[in-house]
Amino acid sequence: MLTVTDIDSLAPALRSRLEIDATGCWLWTGKLTPMGYGTGTGGLAHRTVWKVLVGPIDRRTELHHKCHVRLCVNPGHLQPVTRKEHQQLPREMRPSCPAGHEFTPENTWIRKSGSRVCRACKAARQRRFYRARNPEQERTACNAGHPRTPENSRRRRTGGGVRCLMCAAHQQRRRRAERRQRERRT
């Protein structure tokens, strides 16, 4: 098994894009694919690091992340498997959904078939479906219940919807109080 000292044998261009976390994962901080894997090194980052530190990979071989962290490029956390073996690995072992939400008892819904569903992703899908079907319905209040009036709301600059000014002011006050507490501790 490879150790953290093996990271020194990587090229500086690769090493500068890595961050080591407490679990021993070497997290890729560069560009990502839409599926959440590291890229930008002439291919997938975990395959590139494997080739540099371990050796060549057969084109029919996939690297399974034993740590279940797609950003991890630590060869000690990767296992070469065939595509068939990779597809047969139990989904129950995965600690999070493809969007990255953890499968906790509060965030997991179990279907009759036994498969798991992420409640956060399911709620987001339902919201998108509802809004697509009901575009004419305007919301009259924010999630906290403040009335959505022209005086109390502003359209976000990034085009990400409407922002409640009362919630924004409350959030700003809370952040200032937290900052003051941190300053008092130090």
N, C-alpha and C positions, 0 to 999 in steps of 0.2 A: 504494500500500500504506500502511496506517495505521501510525503509530508509537506508542510508549508515551506520548508527550505527549498523544495524543488521549484518553487515559483521563481527563484533567482535565475534559473536557467532559461527563462522566457525572455524574448526580445523586449526591450524597453517600451516599444509601441504597444505590445500586448499587456505587459505588466502595469502600465499606467491606467489601463481600463479595468483593472481588477480591484475589488475591495473584499477583504476577508471578514466574515461575520463570526459571531460567537460559536456557531455550530460547525465551523470549519469549512463552510461553503466559500468558494471564490466567486463572488458575485460580479457579473459582467455589467459595467456601467456605460458601455458604448451603445451603439444603435441596436434596435430590437426589430425582430420580425413581427408581423401582425399576431402571431401565435405566442409571442412573449419570449422567444429564444434570442440570445445574443447573436449579432451578425456584424459585418463590416470588415472582416479580415480575409475576404476571399471565400467566404462560406460561413457556415454556422460556427460560432465561437468555441463551443465545447468540442467540436470535431477538430478544429484547428489546434487547440491546446493539447488534445489527445495526441495528434500527429507529432507535435513538437516534443512532448515529454515521454510518450510511450512508444509510438511508432505508427506505421501505416495502418489504415483501416480498410478492410474489404468494402467495396461499394455496396454490397448487399447487407452489410452489418450496420445496425443502428446502435446508438449509445443510450442506454436507459439511465435516467437520473434516479439513483437509489434514494437520494435525499428528497426527491419530488419537487425540487426547486429548478425551474426552467432557466433561471439566470446563472445557475451554478456551472462553472467550468472546471472544477476540481476533478482531476482524473481519478482520484480515490473515491469519488462519489458517483462515478460512471461505470456502467457495466455493458460490455459489448454483447448484443443479442441479435438474433435474426428478427426480421419483421414479424414473422408468425409468433415467435416467443414474446415479442414486445406487445403485440395485440392481446395475447392471452394473459398478461399480467393482471392481477385482480384490480379492478377499479376501486374497490373498497380500501385499498392501501393508500390511495391518494388523499393527502391531508386537506386539499383545497380544490375548488371548482376551477375550470379553465380561466375564469375572470380573476382568480386570486382570493376569493372569499373562503375563509376557513370553514370546514365542515364541523361546526360545533353543534351541540344538541339544540340550541336556540335557532341556529341558521340552517338546519337540515330538516328536510321533509322526506320521509321514506315512502316510496310508492308500494303498491300491493306486490309488485314484482320483486321488491327488495332493493331496487336501485335508489340512489340518493339524488335529491334535487336541492340546489342551493336556493333558499328562500329569498335572498337579496336579488339574485338574478331573475327568479320567477316574478317577483314584484316589479322589477324594471321592465320585463317583457310585457306584463299585464298593463303597466302604465303606457308603454309605447303603443300597444294595441288599442287601448281605450282612446288615447289622443288621436290616433289615426282615424278612428271611427267617429269621433266627436270633436272635430276641429273648431266648430263654432262656439262651443261652450267655453267661456272665459272663467277662470278661477276668481272667486270673490274674496278669498283670504289666503294668507301664506300658510305654511305648515304649522306655525305656532298659533294661528288663529287671528293674527292682526288683519284688519280690513285692507284690502288691496284697492287703494284709491290713488288718483294721480299725485296727490301730495305725499303719499306714504310709499310710493314705489318708483323705481327707475329701471329702465332697460339696461342690462349689462353691456359694457363696451365691447365685450368679446362676442356678443350675440348669443349668450348662453341663457337667455330668458329674462325674467323680471326679478329684481332684488327688492326685498322688503327693507325699508329704511329703518324701521323700529328694530328689526332683528339685527341689522348691520350695526346700529348704535349699541345694542346690548352686547353683541360679540366684541366690539371694540372696547367697551368698558371692562368686560371679563378678561380680555387679553392684557389690558393695562394693569389690572389688579394682579394677574398671574406674574407679570413682569416685575411688579413692585415686590411681590413675595419672594421671587428668585433673587432679586437684588438685596433684600434684607438678610437672606440666608448666607450670602457670600460676604 
